[in-house]
């Protein structure tokens, strides 16, 4: 890993040398703005070792001076102190970067992109975000392309889904840090007798008077049925992040099967529309992600179990529920100072490395995107991540989607929940799908 980081550092430094440098002066070490978070001693020891192993001291031996300046990093609150510890370890192992004061601030992946787009100049230099925001960041000029050895690192070190999620129009724009933002099935094994069949699961829940939770009015969960039936709904985007085409075939026999299955699920007395474990009561099954694992373990106790999504049956044909795979990424804001740009790229690459991803998993259970980290015995033994890994084989990476798509999918789900299609004919349901498809296509015109 030492030689790998050195190669990346020196390669980008050569590219950056054509730009004009204008760093500010500061000799203070990296500073944590979260004064209320205690740092676990064991974690500190682990992360310092990680920083030394991942970054090494070979780059320092080159005696390259990147000057001084200030760097702001935005990450989710639960990894704020962890990230600060990693940056401290990185700077200690690489004194040529120690002249930069690094401030780590708690800004969640859901807010970072909107904040960056609103005020690029005032935004963070390095920031974490969900992959579905990448097109907006590219089109607003809030993220710089990742080229050369850095792009090679992204594509070679991470799983294919994560690498694809970091790419727009053939250009890499971000460093993946997780491959765990998908959904699968948590269930109470004292209630569910066959976790492979949706019909059997719903019947068990009905018999036990328990709830089956799934958020069918969500553009993220809803495609589990459509993609599982063999439908497509993706958007093409150009290098500027503009949507150029919508690839959709919901208005088809497969789409009709998916819509019927959603309607049938909604008709069950066990069905509850929702995906937040903290709000679930009298629950036997919930379609959710790894972020709720601990809550659901407490809820189900000794009957806690996980599995990939089941199959559903429509008109005698079985379909495997599919859906989206999601990822967390790190972006770097465009920089005018070549020295600062190099430091930001080196730090972002380090925070996405195999060693740091494993340390982050140990600290907060975020599932790695790095292929070697995914093979760790600890990661392999994680029940929720194992179920997700199985489910991801049935999904597509979530690409870029217009904001209007999410609103449209919610509207379709709301109509189903309201019972508007309970007694609809196949012809009427096909008309609904045609309207949905045409509207989705209009977003790319």
For each residue, the residues with C-beta under 8 A, 3 or more apart:
1: 4 5 53 54 55 56 353 354 355
2: 5 6 53 54 55 56 57 58
3: 6 7 56 58
4: 1 7 8 153
5: 1 2 8 9 54 55 56 59 346 349 350 353
6: 2 3 9 10 56 58 59 62
7: 3 4 10 11 149
8: 4 5 11 12 149 150 153 345 346 349
9: 5 6 12 13 59 342 346
10: 6 7 13 14 59 62
11: 7 8 14 15 148 149 150
12: 8 9 15 16 148 149 150 341 342 345 346
13: 9 10 16 17 64 342
14: 10 11 17
15: 11 12 18 147 148
16: 12 13 19 338 339 341 342
17: 13 14 338
18: 15 338
19: 16 336 337 338 341
20: 336 337 338
21: 67 337 338 339 340
22: 336 337
23: 66 67 68 69 337 339 340
24: 68 69 70
25: 68 69
26: 68 69 70 99 100 101
27: 68 99
28: 31 101
29: 88 91 98 101
30: 84 87 88 91 100 101 102 103 104
31: 28 84 101 102 103
32: 35 37 80 81 84 104
33: 80 103 104 105 106
34: 37 77 80 81 84 104 106
35: 32
36:
37: 32 34 80 81
38: 81
39: 43 44 81 85
40: 43 44 363
41: 44 45
42: 45 46
43: 39 40 46 47 82 85 359 362 363
44: 39 40 41 47 48 85
45: 41 42 48 49
46: 42 43 49 50 359 362
47: 43 44 50 51 82 85 86 89 356 359
48: 44 45 51 52 85 88 89 92
49: 45 46 52 53 89
50: 46 47 53 54 86 89 355 356 358 359
51: 47 48 54 55 86 88 89 90 92 93 350
52: 48 49 55 56 57 89 92 93
53: 1 2 49 50 56 355
54: 1 2 5 50 51 90 350 353 354 355 356
55: 1 2 5 51 52 59 89 90 93 94 350
56: 1 2 3 5 6 52 53 59 93
57: 2 52 60 61 93 94
58: 2 3 6 61 62
59: 5 6 9 10 55 56 62 64 94 96
60: 57 63 93 94 95 96
61: 57 58
62: 6 10 58 59 96
63: 60 96
64: 13 59 96
65: 96 99
66: 23 96 97 99 100 339 340 342 343
67: 21 23 99 339
68: 23 24 25 26 27 99 100
69: 23 24 25 26 99 100 101 337 339 340 343
70: 24 26 100 101 102 103
71: 100 101 102 103 125 126 340 343 344 347
72: 102 103 105 124 125 126
73: 83 87 102 103 104 105 124 125 126 127 347
74: 104 105 106 107 112 115 123 124 126 127 128
75: 79 80 83 104 105 106 107 127 128
76: 79 80 106 107 108 109 128
77: 34 80 106 108
78: 364
79: 75 76 82 83 360 363 364 366
80: 32 33 34 37 75 76 77 83 84 104 105 106
81: 32 34 37 38 39 84 85
82: 43 47 79 85 86 359 360 363 364
83: 73 75 79 80 86 87 104 351
84: 30 31 32 34 80 81 87 88 102 104
85: 39 43 44 47 48 81 82 88 89
86: 47 50 51 82 83 89 90 350 351 356 359
87: 30 73 83 84 90 91 102 104 347 351
88: 29 30 48 51 84 85 91 92
89: 47 48 49 50 51 52 55 85 86 92 93
90: 51 54 55 86 87 93 94 97 347 350
91: 29 30 87 88 94 95 97 98 100 102
92: 48 51 52 88 89 95 98
93: 51 52 55 56 57 60 89 90
94: 55 57 59 60 90 91 97 98 346
95: 60 91 92 98
96: 59 60 62 63 64 65 66
97: 66 90 91 94 100 343 346 347
98: 29 91 92 94 95
99: 26 27 65 66 67 68 69
100: 26 30 66 68 69 70 71 91 97 340 343
101: 26 28 29 30 31 69 70 71
102: 30 31 70 71 72 73 84 87 91 347
103: 30 31 33 70 71 72 73
104: 30 32 33 34 73 74 75 80 83 84 87
105: 33 72 73 74 75 80 124
106: 33 34 74 75 76 77 80
107: 74 75 76 111 112 115 124 127
108: 76 77 111 112
109: 76 112 113 128 129 130 133 328
110: 113 130
111: 107 108 114 115
112: 74 107 108 109 115 116 124 127 128 129 133
113: 109 110 116 117 129 130 133 136 137 142
114: 111 117 118 133
115: 74 107 111 112 118 119 123
116: 112 113 119 120 123 124 127 129 137 140 142 143 331 333
117: 113 114 120 136 137 140 142
118: 114 115
119: 115 116 122 123
120: 116 117 123 140 141 142 333 334
121:
122: 119
123: 74 115 116 119 120 127 142 333
124: 72 73 74 105 107 112 116 127 333
125: 71 72 73 332 333 335 340 344
126: 71 72 73 74 330 331 332 333 344 347 348 351
127: 73 74 75 107 112 116 123 124 330 331 333
128: 74 75 76 109 112 177 328 329 330 331
129: 109 112 113 116 133 134 137 174 328 329 331
130: 109 110 113 133 181 326 327 328 329
131: 134 165 166 174 181 326 327 328 329 397 398 399
132: 326 398 399 400 401
133: 109 112 113 114 129 130 136 137
134: 129 131 137 138 143 165 166 168 173 174 241 329 331 400
135: 138 139 168 237 241 242 243 400
136: 113 117 133 139 140 241
137: 113 116 117 129 133 134 140 142 143 173 241 331
138: 134 135 141 142 143 168 173 237 239 240 241
139: 135 136 240 241 242
140: 116 117 120 136 137 241
141: 120 138 334
142: 113 116 117 120 123 137 138 331 333 334
143: 116 134 137 138 173 174 331 332 333 334
144: 173 331 332 333 334 335 341
145: 171 172 173
146: 150 151 154 166 172 173 174 175 332 345
147: 15 150 151 172
148: 11 12 15 151 152
149: 7 8 11 12 152 153
150: 8 11 12 146 147 153 154 172 175 345 349
151: 146 147 148 154 155 172
152: 148 149 155 156
153: 4 8 149 150 156 157 349
154: 146 150 151 157 158 163 166 172 174 175 176 352
155: 151 152 158 163 172
156: 152 153
157: 153 154 352 353 354 370 371 372
158: 154 155 162 163 166 176 179 352 369 370 371
159: 162 163 179 369 371 374
160: 163 164 397
161: 164 165 179 325 327 392 397
162: 158 159 165 166 176 178 179 327 369 397
163: 154 155 158 159 160 166 167 172 176
164: 160 161 167 397 399
165: 131 134 161 162 176 326 327 329 397 398 399
166: 131 134 146 154 158 162 163 172 173 174 175 176 327 329
167: 163 164 170 171 172 173
168: 134 135 138 171 173 237 239 241 400
169: 237 238 239 240
170: 167 239
171: 145 167 168 239
172: 145 146 147 150 151 154 155 163 166 167
173: 134 137 138 143 144 145 146 166 167 168 331
174: 129 131 134 143 146 154 166 329 330 331
175: 146 150 154 166 329 330 331 348 349 351 352
176: 154 158 162 163 165 166 179 327 328 329 330 352 369 370
177: 128 328 329 330 351 352 357 360 366 369
178: 162 181 327 328 357 366 367 368 369
179: 158 159 161 162 176 325 327 367 368 369 374 392
180: 289 290 326 328 366 367 368 385 388
181: 130 131 178 289 325 326 327 328 398
182: 289 323 324 325 326 388 391 392 395
183: 220 221 224 275 287 288 289 309 323 324 388 391
184: 287 288 289 306 307 308 309 384 387 388 390 391
185: 195 285 286 287 306 307 308 309 310 387
186: 277 285 286 287 288 292 293 296 300 304 305 306 384
187: 191 192 195 201 284 285 286 300 305 306 307
188: 191 192 210 283 284 285 300 303 304 305
189: 192 300 303 304 305
190: 303
191: 187 188 204 205 208 210 284 285 303
192: 187 188 189 195 200 201 204 205 284 285 305
193: 200 204
194: 197 200 201 204
195: 185 187 192 201 305 307 310
196: 200 307 310 311
197: 194 200 201 310 311 313
198: 201 202 261 265 310 311 312 313 321
199: 202 203 312 313
200: 192 193 194 196 197 203 204 310
201: 187 192 194 195 197 198 204 205 212 285 310
202: 198 199 205 206 212 265 268 270 271
203: 199 200 206 207
204: 191 192 193 194 200 201 207 208 284
205: 191 192 201 202 208 210 211 212 268 270 284 285
206: 202 203 209 268 269 270
207: 203 204
208: 191 204 205 284
209: 206 282
210: 188 191 205 270 282 283 284 285
211: 205 270 271 272 280 281 282 283 284 285
212: 201 202 205 265 268 270 271 272 284 285 286
213: 272 273 274 275 280 283 285 286 287 288
214: 221 265 271 272 273 274 275 286 287
215: 218 220 221 273 274 275 287 413
216: 221 222 262 265 266 273 413 416 417
217: 222 273 409 410 412 413 414 416 417
218: 215 221 222 275 409 410 413
219: 222 223 401 405 406 408 409 410
220: 183 215 223 323 324 326 398 406
221: 183 214 215 216 218 224 275 287 323
222: 216 217 218 219 225 226 262 409 412 413
223: 219 220 226 227 233 322 323 324 409
224: 183 221 227 228 287 309 321 322 323
225: 222 228 229 258 259 261 262 312 319 321
226: 222 223 229 231 233 250 254 255 258
227: 223 224 230 231 232 233 322 323 324 395 396
228: 224 225 258 309 312 319 320 321 322 323 394
229: 225 226 254 255 257 258 261 314 319
230: 227 254 319
231: 226 227 248 249 250 252 254 255 258
232: 227 247 248 249
233: 223 226 227 246 247 248 250 440
234: 246 247 248 396 399
235: 243 245 246 247 399 400 401 402 405 443 444
236: 243 244 245 246 247 444
237: 135 138 168 169 241 242 243 244 399 400
238: 169 241 242 244
239: 138 168 169 170 171
240: 138 139 169
241: 134 135 136 137 138 139 140 168 237 238 400
242: 135 139 237 238
243: 135 235 236 237 246 400 402 443 444
244: 236 237 238 444
245: 235 236 444
246: 233 234 235 236 243 440 441 443 444
247: 232 233 234 235 236
248: 231 232 233 234 437 440 441
249: 231 232 252 254 255 437
250: 226 231 233 255 258 433 436 437 440
251: 255 430 433 434 436 437
252: 231 249 255 256 433
253: 256 257
254: 226 229 230 231 249 257 258
255: 226 229 231 249 250 251 252 258 259 433 437
256: 252 253 259 260 426 429 430 433
257: 229 253 254 260 261 314 315 317 319
258: 225 226 228 229 231 250 254 255 261 262 314 319
259: 225 255 256 262 263 421 429 432 433
260: 256 257 263 264 314 315 429
261: 198 225 229 257 258 264 265 312 314 319
262: 216 222 225 258 259 265 266 413 416
263: 259 260 266 267 416 421 422
264: 260 261 267 268 314
265: 198 202 212 214 216 261 262 268 271 312
266: 216 262 263 271 273 416 417 419
267: 263 264 271 422
268: 202 205 206 212 264 265 271
269: 206
270: 202 205 206 210 211 212 284
271: 202 211 212 214 265 266 267 268
272: 211 212 213 214 280 283
273: 213 214 215 216 217 266 413 417
274: 213 214 215 279 280 286
275: 183 213 214 215 218 221 286 287 288
276: 279 280 288 292
277: 186 280 283 286 288 292 295 296 299
278: 292 295
279: 274 276
280: 211 213 272 274 276 277 283 286 299
281: 211
282: 209 210 211
283: 188 210 211 213 272 277 280 286 299
284: 187 188 191 192 204 205 208 210 211 212 270
285: 185 186 187 188 191 192 201 205 210 211 212 213
286: 185 186 187 212 213 214 274 275 277 280 283 292 296
287: 183 184 185 186 213 214 215 221 224 275 309
288: 183 184 186 213 275 276 277 291 292 296
289: 180 181 182 183 184 292 388
290: 180 293 365 367 384 385 388
291: 288
292: 186 276 277 278 286 288 289 295 296
293: 186 290 296 297 365 383 384
294: 297 298
295: 277 278 292 298 299
296: 186 277 286 288 292 293 299 300 304
297: 293 294 300 301 304
298: 294 295 301
299: 277 280 283 295 296 304
300: 186 187 188 189 296 297 303 304 305
301: 297 298 304
302:
303: 188 189 190 191 300
304: 186 188 189 296 297 299 300 301 383
305: 186 187 188 189 192 195 300 383
306: 184 185 186 187 383 384 386 387
307: 184 185 187 195 196 310 387 390
308: 184 185 387 390 391 393 394
309: 183 184 185 224 228 287 320 321 322 323 391 394
310: 185 195 196 197 198 200 201 307 321
311: 196 197 198 318 319 320 321
312: 198 199 225 228 261 265 318 319 321
313: 197 198 199 316 317 318 319
314: 229 257 258 260 261 264 317 319
315: 257 260
316: 313
317: 257 313 314
318: 311 312 313
319: 225 228 229 230 257 258 261 311 312 313 314
320: 228 309 311 394
321: 198 224 225 228 309 310 311 312 394
322: 223 224 227 228 309 394 395 396
323: 182 183 220 221 223 224 227 228 309 391 394 395
324: 182 183 220 223 227 395 396 397 398
325: 161 179 181 182 392 395 396 397 398
326: 130 131 132 165 180 181 182 220 398
327: 130 131 161 162 165 166 176 178 179 181 369 397 398
328: 109 128 129 130 131 176 177 178 180 181 366
329: 128 129 130 131 134 165 166 174 175 176 177
330: 126 127 128 174 175 176 177 348 351 352
331: 116 126 127 128 129 134 137 142 143 144 173 174 175 348
332: 125 126 143 144 146 335 341 344 345 348
333: 116 120 123 124 125 126 127 142 143 144 344
334: 120 141 142 143 144
335: 125 144 332 338 340 341 344
336: 19 20 22
337: 19 20 21 22 23 69 340 341
338: 16 17 18 19 20 21 335 341 342
339: 16 21 23 66 67 69 342 343
340: 21 23 66 69 71 100 125 335 337 343 344
341: 12 16 19 144 332 335 337 338 344 345
342: 9 12 13 16 66 338 339 345 346
343: 66 69 71 97 100 339 340 346 347
344: 71 125 126 332 333 335 340 341 347 348
345: 8 12 146 150 332 341 342 348 349
346: 5 8 9 12 94 97 342 343 349 350
347: 71 73 87 90 97 102 126 343 344 350 351
348: 126 175 330 331 332 344 345 351 352
349: 5 8 150 153 175 345 346 352 353
350: 5 51 54 55 86 90 346 347 353 356
351: 83 86 87 126 175 177 330 347 348 356
352: 154 157 158 175 176 177 330 348 349 356 357 369 370
353: 1 5 54 157 349 350 356 357 370
354: 1 54 157 357 358 368 370 372 373
355: 1 50 53 54 358 359
356: 47 50 54 86 350 351 352 353 359 360
357: 177 178 352 353 354 360 361 366 368 369 370 373
358: 50 354 355 361 362 368 370 373 376 378 379
359: 43 46 47 50 82 86 355 356 362 363
360: 79 82 177 356 357 363 364 366 368
361: 357 358 364 365 366 367 368 373 376 378 379
362: 43 46 358 359 378
363: 40 43 79 82 359 360
364: 78 79 82 360 361
365: 290 293 361 382
366: 79 177 178 180 328 357 360 361
367: 178 179 180 290 361 374 379 382 385 388
368: 178 179 180 354 357 358 360 361 373 374 376 379
369: 158 159 162 176 177 178 179 327 352 357 373 374
370: 157 158 176 352 353 354 357 358 373 374
371: 157 158 159 374 375
372: 157 354 375 376
373: 354 357 358 361 368 369 370 376 379
374: 159 179 367 368 369 370 371 379 389
375: 371 372 379 380
376: 358 361 368 372 373 379 380
377: 380 381
378: 358 361 362 381 382
379: 358 361 367 368 373 374 375 376 382 385
380: 375 376 377 386
381: 377 378 386
382: 365 367 378 379 385 386
383: 293 304 305 306 386 387
384: 184 186 290 293 306 387 388
385: 180 290 367 379 382 388 389
386: 306 380 381 382 383 389 390
387: 184 185 306 307 308 383 384 390 391
388: 180 182 183 184 289 290 367 384 385 391 392
389: 374 385 386 392 393
390: 184 307 308 386 387 393 394
391: 182 183 184 308 309 323 387 388 394 395
392: 161 179 182 325 388 389 395
393: 308 389 390
394: 228 308 309 320 321 322 323 390 391
395: 182 227 322 323 324 325 391 392
396: 227 234 322 324 325 399
397: 131 160 161 162 164 165 324 325 327
398: 131 132 165 181 220 324 325 326 327 401
399: 131 132 164 165 234 235 237 396
400: 132 134 135 168 235 237 241 243
401: 132 219 235 398 405 406
402: 235 243 405 443 444
403: 406 407
404: 407 408 443
405: 219 235 401 402 408 409 440 443
406: 219 220 401 403 409 410
407: 403 404 410 411
408: 219 404 405 411 412 436 439 440
409: 217 218 219 222 223 405 406 412 413
410: 217 218 219 406 407 413 414
411: 407 408 414 415
412: 217 222 408 409 415 416 432 436
413: 215 216 217 218 222 262 273 409 410 416 417
414: 217 410 411 417 418
415: 411 412 418 420 421 432
416: 216 217 262 263 266 412 413 419 420 421
417: 216 217 266 273 413 414
418: 414 415
419: 266 416 422
420: 415 416 424
421: 259 263 415 416 424 428 429 432
422: 263 267 419
423:
424: 420 421 428 429 432
425: 428 429
426: 256 429 430
427: 430 431
428: 421 424 425 431 432
429: 256 259 260 421 424 425 426 432 433
430: 251 256 426 427 433 434
431: 427 428 434 435
432: 259 412 415 421 424 428 429 435 436
433: 250 251 252 255 256 259 429 430 436 437
434: 251 430 431 437 438
435: 431 432 438 439
436: 250 251 408 412 432 433 439 440
437: 248 249 250 251 255 433 434 440 441
438: 434 435 441 442
439: 408 435 436 442 443
440: 233 246 248 250 405 408 436 437 443
441: 246 248 437 438 444 445
442: 438 439 445
443: 235 243 246 402 404 405 439 440
444: 235 236 243 244 245 246 402 441
445: 441 442
